[in-house]
Structure formats: C-alpha cells, structure tokens
Amino acid sequence: MSIADTASGRSRRTLLVSALGVFAAGFAFDQLTKLWALSALADGTEIPLLPSASFSLAFNPGVAFSLGAEYGAVTASVVLILLTGLTVWIATKIARRHRLAEIALLTLVAAGGWGNMYDRITRANDGALTGHVVDMIAVDWFAIFNFGDVLVVCGMIAWLACNLFSDSGEHRKAE
C-alpha cells in the first residue's frame, strides 16, 4: 500500500465519520424535538414564539403541506425509495471523496428525511408506512412543520447554492 493509498483511505474515513456525525446529530435532534412536542403539547397547549408563529402539535399523514395524504403508504413508499437513493448517492460521494460541505449538506437532507420516515414506520397503525409525521412549528401564514423538514429544505437550498456558486462549477474532491 502506498502513502497515497493510505491518505485517500483516511480521507474517506474522515468523510464517512463526518457524515455519520452530521446524520446522527440531525436525526437525534429531530426525534428529540418530536418527543418534546408529544409530551409538552399533547394536551392542546400552544406556545407562542412570534406574533405569527408558535409551537403546536399536529400529525401529518402526507409529505410537505400534507400532499399525498390521500395515498398513504404509496406516498411513503415513494419517499422511502427517494431516501434510499439519496443515501446511496451520499455513500458514492464519500467513496469518490467529494467535498465535505457537499456531503454534509446532503447528509442533513437525509437526516431530516429519515427522521420523518422513522415517524411513518414507528407510528404506523393501519399497515406498513401509514404512520403520521409529528409536526410542531406552526407559522400561521405558511404551514406547520418539524425540525426534520427544516433540515431537508435548508440542506437542499444550501447544497444547491454551494453547487451553483462554487469556484469552478465542478464537484471538487476532498483534499
């Protein structure tokens, strides 16, 4: 094994450990905030945050804005396939030693998505993937969502910006 092989192996390990850390932190925070909401808001309590935002418990059977709620497990199955594809894509980027920022941002998206999928799996009452996602951040003029949703949206926006405005416009590999 050459020195270059050892260095590239270490780089992949570093990317993998970093991605796993980002995933674990995002997933854990999403689940902890949902547990808090289930205990603190279960009795209908609403906690004001701003004039048009509050913490308020809701359960979403669909995806963003309750889209696909009427299709239940079919919608969740499509999301599961997309999340699996995203996870494989992240693993490929790690193997190819892409930029840590790109990997970390995509991993944030995956953490939020898998956090919501965990709800669908663990809260299922009417068959596989029929569970509702726990939401608690209510913005009166917009929607009600959770921290996993924030990770998905902000992670995707940041990943797009990172790729659109990178120096060379190409995917650079980790040094």
KEKE-3310 file (N, C-alpha, C; in steps of 0.2 Angstrom, whole numbers, plus 5000, padded with zeros to 4 digits):
npx = (5004:5003:5009:5000:4988:4985:4983:4972:4963:4961:4955:4943:4938:4938:4928:4917:4915:4913:4901:4892:4892:4885:4873:4869:4867:4858:4847:4844:4842:4830:4821:4821:4816:4803:4799:4798:4788:4777:4776:4775:4765:4754:4742:4735:4741:4747:4762:4767:4778:4782:4773:4766:4769:4771:4773:4764:4756:4754:4749:4755:4749:4754:4766:4776:4766:4755:4753:4749:4743:4731:4735:4742:4752:4757:4763:4772:4780:4786:4793:4802:4809:4816:4823:4832:4839:4845:4853:4862:4868:4875:4884:4891:4897:4905:4914:4920:4926:4921:4918:4918:4908:4898:4894:4891:4880:4870:4869:4862:4850:4846:4846:4835:4825:4825:4822:4808:4803:4806:4796:4784:4786:4787:4775:4765:4749:4739:4745:4760:4771:4761:4761:4759:4768:4776:4773:4777:4780:4772:4768:4758:4754:4759:4763:4764:4777:4792:4808:4815:4810:4815:4828:4828:4824:4832:4845:4844:4843:4855:4864:4861:4865:4878:4883:4879:4886:4899:4917:4923:4912:4912:4911:4922:4935:4938:4952)
npy = (4994:5011:5027:5037:5029:5026:5039:5043:5033:5037:5049:5046:5039:5049:5058:5049:5047:5060:5062:5053:5058:5070:5066:5058:5068:5077:5068:5064:5076:5080:5069:5071:5083:5081:5071:5080:5088:5080:5077:5089:5097:5089:5090:5100:5112:5127:5136:5152:5159:5169:5184:5178:5164:5148:5135:5120:5105:5094:5081:5074:5066:5066:5072:5086:5100:5092:5085:5072:5064:5057:5046:5038:5025:5023:5035:5036:5026:5030:5040:5033:5026:5037:5042:5031:5031:5043:5041:5031:5039:5048:5040:5036:5048:5050:5039:5043:5054:5067:5085:5089:5099:5097:5084:5084:5093:5086:5076:5081:5084:5070:5066:5073:5069:5055:5055:5059:5048:5038:5041:5038:5024:5020:5024:5018:5012:5007:4998:4995:5009:5019:5028:5044:5059:5069:5085:5102:5116:5129:5141:5154:5160:5151:5136:5121:5112:5102:5099:5091:5093:5106:5103:5096:5106:5117:5111:5107:5119:5125:5116:5117:5130:5130:5122:5129:5141:5138:5139:5133:5127:5114:5098:5097:5087:5081:5087)
npz = (5000:4995:5001:4996:4994:5008:5013:5005:5009:5023:5021:5015:5026:5036:5029:5030:5044:5047:5040:5046:5059:5057:5052:5063:5073:5067:5065:5078:5085:5078:5082:5096:5097:5093:5102:5113:5109:5109:5122:5129:5122:5120:5126:5119:5121:5116:5112:5111:5099:5090:5084:5073:5074:5082:5094:5091:5092:5079:5067:5052:5039:5026:5014:5012:5016:5018:5006:4996:5006:5004:4998:5007:5011:4999:4995:5005:5002:4990:4995:5003:4994:4987:4998:5000:4988:4989:5000:4995:4985:4993:4999:4988:4985:4996:4994:4982:4987:4987:4991:5008:5012:5003:5005:5018:5018:5010:5018:5029:5023:5021:5035:5040:5032:5034:5048:5047:5040:5050:5059:5051:5050:5064:5069:5063:5061:5053:5044:5035:5034:5037:5047:5054:5053:5065:5068:5074:5073:5070:5058:5056:5043:5034:5036:5045:5053:5056:5064:5056:5043:5042:5041:5029:5019:5021:5020:5007:4999:5003:4998:4984:4982:4986:4975:4964:4965:4967:4965:4953:4947:4946:4954:4966:4973:4990:4998)
capx = (5000:5007:5007:4994:4983:4984:4980:4965:4958:4960:4951:4936:4936:4936:4922:4912:4914:4909:4894:4889:4891:4880:4867:4866:4865:4852:4841:4843:4838:4823:4817:4821:4811:4796:4797:4797:4782:4772:4774:4773:4760:4749:4735:4732:4745:4751:4767:4769:4785:4782:4766:4763:4772:4770:4773:4758:4756:4750:4751:4754:4749:4757:4773:4776:4759:4750:4752:4749:4740:4726:4738:4745:4758:4760:4767:4778:4785:4790:4798:4807:4814:4820:4828:4837:4843:4849:4858:4867:4871:4879:4889:4895:4901:4910:4919:4924:4930:4919:4919:4915:4902:4893:4892:4887:4873:4866:4868:4857:4844:4845:4844:4828:4820:4825:4818:4801:4802:4805:4789:4780:4787:4785:4768:4760:4743:4735:4749:4767:4772:4755:4761:4759:4774:4774:4774:4776:4782:4767:4768:4751:4753:4763:4762:4766:4782:4796:4815:4817:4808:4819:4835:4828:4823:4838:4850:4844:4844:4862:4868:4861:4869:4885:4885:4878:4891:4906:4923:4924:4906:4913:4912:4929:4936:4941:4959)
capy = (5000:5017:5033:5040:5025:5027:5046:5043:5029:5041:5054:5043:5038:5056:5059:5044:5048:5067:5061:5049:5063:5075:5062:5056:5074:5079:5063:5064:5082:5079:5065:5074:5089:5077:5068:5085:5091:5075:5077:5096:5100:5084:5092:5105:5118:5131:5140:5157:5161:5176:5185:5173:5158:5145:5128:5117:5099:5091:5075:5075:5060:5066:5075:5094:5103:5086:5082:5064:5061:5053:5040:5035:5021:5023:5041:5035:5021:5034:5044:5028:5025:5043:5042:5026:5033:5049:5038:5028:5044:5051:5035:5036:5054:5048:5034:5047:5059:5074:5090:5088:5103:5094:5078:5086:5096:5081:5071:5085:5082:5063:5065:5076:5064:5048:5057:5059:5041:5035:5043:5034:5017:5018:5027:5015:5009:5004:4994:4997:5016:5023:5032:5051:5063:5074:5092:5106:5123:5132:5148:5155:5161:5146:5129:5118:5108:5100:5101:5087:5097:5112:5100:5095:5112:5121:5107:5107:5126:5126:5112:5120:5136:5128:5119:5134:5146:5135:5142:5130:5125:5107:5095:5096:5081:5082:5087)
capz = (5000:4995:5005:4993:4996:5015:5013:5002:5014:5029:5019:5015:5033:5039:5026:5032:5051:5047:5038:5051:5064:5054:5051:5070:5076:5064:5066:5085:5087:5075:5086:5102:5097:5092:5109:5117:5107:5111:5129:5131:5118:5119:5129:5116:5123:5111:5115:5106:5098:5087:5083:5069:5075:5089:5095:5092:5090:5073:5064:5045:5035:5019:5014:5013:5015:5018:4999:4995:5012:5002:4995:5012:5011:4992:4995:5010:4998:4985:4999:5005:4988:4986:5003:4999:4983:4992:5005:4991:4982:4998:5000:4982:4985:5001:4991:4977:4991:4986:4996:5014:5013:4999:5008:5025:5017:5008:5024:5033:5020:5023:5042:5041:5028:5038:5054:5046:5039:5056:5061:5047:5052:5071:5071:5059:5064:5048:5040:5035:5032:5037:5052:5053:5055:5071:5067:5080:5072:5066:5056:5054:5036:5030:5037:5052:5051:5061:5063:5050:5037:5041:5038:5022:5015:5022:5017:4999:4997:5004:4993:4978:4982:4986:4969:4959:4966:4968:4961:4946:4945:4946:4960:4968:4978:4996:4998)
cpx = (5004:5005:5001:4988:4981:4980:4973:4960:4957:4955:4944:4934:4934:4929:4916:4910:4910:4902:4890:4887:4885:4873:4864:4864:4859:4846:4839:4839:4831:4819:4816:4816:4804:4794:4795:4789:4776:4771:4772:4767:4754:4742:4732:4736:4748:4756:4769:4776:4786:4775:4763:4766:4772:4772:4766:4758:4751:4753:4750:4754:4752:4764:4772:4769:4754:4749:4753:4746:4735:4729:4742:4752:4761:4765:4773:4783:4789:4795:4804:4812:4818:4825:4834:4841:4848:4855:4864:4871:4877:4885:4894:4900:4906:4916:4923:4927:4928:4920:4915:4908:4897:4890:4888:4880:4868:4864:4862:4850:4842:4842:4837:4823:4819:4821:4811:4799:4801:4798:4784:4780:4785:4779:4763:4755:4739:4739:4756:4767:4766:4755:4761:4765:4772:4777:4773:4777:4777:4768:4761:4750:4756:4761:4764:4771:4786:4803:4818:4816:4813:4826:4834:4828:4830:4844:4850:4846:4852:4866:4867:4865:4876:4887:4884:4884:4898:4911:4923:4918:4906:4913:4919:4929:4939:4949:4962)
cpy = (5006:5022:5036:5036:5026:5034:5046:5039:5033:5047:5052:5041:5044:5058:5055:5046:5055:5066:5058:5054:5068:5072:5061:5063:5077:5075:5064:5070:5082:5075:5067:5079:5086:5074:5074:5088:5086:5075:5084:5099:5095:5086:5098:5112:5121:5136:5145:5158:5168:5178:5181:5166:5155:5138:5125:5110:5097:5085:5075:5068:5060:5069:5082:5096:5098:5084:5075:5061:5056:5046:5036:5031:5021:5029:5040:5030:5025:5038:5039:5027:5031:5043:5037:5028:5039:5046:5035:5033:5047:5046:5035:5042:5053:5044:5038:5053:5066:5078:5088:5092:5100:5088:5080:5089:5091:5076:5075:5083:5075:5062:5068:5071:5057:5049:5056:5052:5037:5035:5038:5027:5016:5020:5023:5011:5005:5000:4998:5004:5020:5028:5040:5054:5068:5080:5097:5114:5125:5139:5149:5156:5156:5139:5127:5112:5106:5101:5097:5090:5103:5109:5099:5101:5116:5118:5107:5114:5127:5122:5114:5126:5135:5125:5124:5139:5144:5139:5140:5128:5117:5104:5093:5090:5084:5082:5082)
cpz = (5000:5000:5003:4995:5003:5016:5011:5007:5020:5027:5018:5022:5037:5036:5029:5040:5051:5045:5043:5057:5063:5054:5059:5073:5073:5066:5074:5087:5084:5080:5093:5103:5096:5099:5114:5116:5109:5118:5131:5127:5117:5121:5125:5117:5117:5114:5110:5105:5096:5086:5078:5069:5082:5088:5096:5089:5084:5071:5057:5042:5028:5019:5015:5011:5015:5011:4999:5001:5010:5000:5001:5011:5004:4992:5000:5006:4993:4989:5001:5000:4987:4992:5003:4994:4985:4996:5001:4987:4987:4999:4994:4982:4990:4998:4986:4980:4988:4992:5002:5015:5009:5002:5015:5023:5014:5014:5029:5030:5022:5030:5043:5037:5032:5045:5053:5044:5045:5059:5058:5049:5059:5073:5067:5062:5059:5043:5039:5032:5032:5043:5050:5056:5060:5068:5073:5079:5067:5065:5053:5046:5031:5031:5044:5050:5057:5059:5057:5044:5036:5038:5031:5017:5015:5019:5010:4996:4998:4999:4986:4977:4982:4979:4963:4959:4968:4963:4954:4943:4944:4953:4962:4973:4984:4995:5003)
residu = (MET:SER:ILE:ALA:ASP:THR:ALA:SER:GLY:ARG:SER:ARG:ARG:THR:LEU:LEU:VAL:SER:ALA:LEU:GLY:VAL:PHE:ALA:ALA:GLY:PHE:ALA:PHE:ASP:GLN:LEU:THR:LYS:LEU:TRP:ALA:LEU:SER:ALA:LEU:ALA:ASP:GLY:THR:GLU:ILE:PRO:LEU:LEU:PRO:SER:ALA:SER:PHE:SER:LEU:ALA:PHE:ASN:PRO:GLY:VAL:ALA:PHE:SER:LEU:GLY:ALA:GLU:TYR:GLY:ALA:VAL:THR:ALA:SER:VAL:VAL:LEU:ILE:LEU:LEU:THR:GLY:LEU:THR:VAL:TRP:ILE:ALA:THR:LYS:ILE:ALA:ARG:ARG:HIS:ARG:LEU:ALA:GLU:ILE:ALA:LEU:LEU:THR:LEU:VAL:ALA:ALA:GLY:GLY:TRP:GLY:ASN:MET:TYR:ASP:ARG:ILE:THR:ARG:ALA:ASN:ASP:GLY:ALA:LEU:THR:GLY:HIS:VAL:VAL:ASP:MET:ILE:ALA:VAL:ASP:TRP:PHE:ALA:ILE:PHE:ASN:PHE:GLY:ASP:VAL:LEU:VAL:VAL:CYS:GLY:MET:ILE:ALA:TRP:LEU:ALA:CYS:ASN:LEU:PHE:SER:ASP:SER:GLY:GLU:HIS:ARG:LYS:ALA:GLU)
# end
